[in-house]
Amino acid sequence: QVQVVESGGGLVQPGESLRLSCIVSGSAFSTDHMGWYRQVPGKQREMVALITRGSNTNYLNSVKGRFTISRDNAKNTLFLQMNSLKPEDTAVYYCNRAGGLVPWDWGQGTQVTVSS
């Protein structure tokens, strides 16, 4: 059974940075396209960033130039470096498979709050 554990969220001021991590166990992580998603109460979950098994990346327009997704296949870990954070980035962030792959059960996510 695949387990996904996200971490690294917190409360920051606008303009500050955070680095999220996601450790995946029980899966052939290196062969999967992976994504970071976020969700705010009352809204649908949206994909923020995607990285293919070949490490090609794609981003939601609103985070381009500020967020960077990366992966360490040796450690089954996915990262999201978030710079120049804005209040509208406030959400619970999740990682999961992407690129049309059937998602695993969602983890608990990690809360990111951007507020002055």
C-alpha positions as CSV (number, residue, x, y, z in Angstrom):
1,Q,0.0,0.0,0.0
2,V,1.4,3.4,-1.0
3,Q,1.9,6.0,1.7
4,V,2.4,9.7,1.1
5,V,3.6,12.0,3.8
6,E,3.8,15.8,3.1
7,S,5.7,18.2,5.3
8,G,7.3,21.6,5.4
9,G,4.3,23.9,5.6
10,G,3.9,26.7,8.0
11,L,2.9,30.3,8.6
12,V,5.0,32.9,6.7
13,Q,4.8,36.5,5.7
14,P,4.2,37.6,2.1
15,G,7.5,37.5,0.2
16,E,9.0,34.7,2.2
17,S,9.9,31.2,1.2
18,L,9.0,27.6,2.1
19,R,10.2,24.2,0.9
20,L,7.7,21.4,1.0
21,S,8.7,17.7,1.0
22,C,6.8,14.6,0.2
23,I,8.0,11.1,1.0
24,V,6.4,8.2,-0.9
25,S,6.7,4.7,0.3
26,G,5.4,1.5,-1.3
27,S,5.6,2.6,-4.9
28,A,8.1,2.6,-7.8
29,F,8.4,6.4,-7.3
30,S,11.0,6.9,-10.1
31,T,8.6,5.6,-12.8
32,D,5.7,7.9,-11.9
33,H,4.9,11.4,-13.0
34,M,4.4,13.4,-9.8
35,G,2.6,16.6,-8.9
36,W,2.0,19.1,-6.1
37,Y,-1.6,20.1,-5.6
38,R,-3.4,22.5,-3.3
39,Q,-6.8,23.0,-1.9
40,V,-8.6,25.8,0.0
41,P,-11.9,25.2,1.8
42,G,-14.9,25.3,-0.6
43,K,-12.8,25.0,-3.8
44,Q,-11.6,22.1,-5.9
45,R,-8.1,20.8,-5.5
46,E,-5.8,22.2,-8.2
47,M,-2.5,21.1,-9.6
48,V,0.3,23.6,-8.9
49,A,3.2,21.8,-10.4
50,L,4.1,18.7,-12.3
51,I,7.3,16.8,-12.9
52,T,7.5,13.9,-15.3
53,R,9.5,10.7,-14.7
54,G,12.1,12.3,-17.0
55,S,12.1,15.5,-14.8
56,N,10.3,17.8,-17.3
57,T,8.3,20.3,-15.4
58,N,5.1,22.4,-15.8
59,Y,3.5,24.9,-13.6
60,L,0.2,26.7,-12.9
61,N,0.5,30.1,-14.4
62,S,0.1,31.9,-11.1
63,V,3.1,30.2,-9.6
64,K,5.5,30.3,-12.6
65,G,8.8,31.9,-11.8
66,R,8.1,31.5,-8.0
67,F,7.8,27.8,-7.4
68,T,10.2,25.0,-8.4
69,I,9.3,21.3,-8.3
70,S,12.0,18.7,-8.1
71,R,12.5,15.1,-7.2
72,D,15.1,12.8,-5.6
73,N,14.4,9.3,-6.9
74,A,17.0,7.7,-4.7
75,K,15.1,9.0,-1.6
76,N,11.5,8.6,-3.1
77,T,11.0,12.3,-2.3
78,L,9.3,15.1,-4.1
79,F,10.0,18.8,-3.3
80,L,8.4,22.1,-3.9
81,Q,10.5,25.2,-3.4
82,M,8.1,28.2,-3.0
83,N,9.5,31.7,-3.1
84,S,7.9,35.1,-3.0
85,L,4.9,33.7,-1.4
86,K,1.6,35.5,-1.7
87,P,-1.6,35.4,0.5
88,E,-3.4,33.7,-2.4
89,D,-0.9,30.8,-2.0
90,T,-2.5,29.9,1.3
91,A,-3.9,26.3,1.1
92,V,-3.3,22.8,2.1
93,Y,-0.7,21.3,-0.2
94,Y,-0.6,17.7,-1.3
95,C,1.5,15.5,-3.5
96,N,0.3,12.6,-5.6
97,R,0.8,11.0,-9.0
98,A,0.1,13.2,-12.0
99,G,0.0,13.1,-15.8
100,G,-3.1,11.0,-16.2
101,L,-2.0,8.3,-13.7
102,V,-4.5,7.0,-11.2
103,P,-3.9,8.9,-8.0
104,W,-3.1,7.1,-4.8
105,D,-5.1,7.7,-1.6
106,W,-4.4,11.3,-0.6
107,G,-2.2,12.1,2.4
108,Q,-2.9,14.5,5.2
109,G,-1.3,17.4,3.3
110,T,0.7,20.3,4.8
111,Q,-0.9,23.7,5.6
112,V,0.7,26.7,4.1
113,T,-0.5,30.1,5.4
114,V,0.8,33.4,4.0
115,S,-0.3,36.3,6.1
116,S,1.1,39.5,7.4
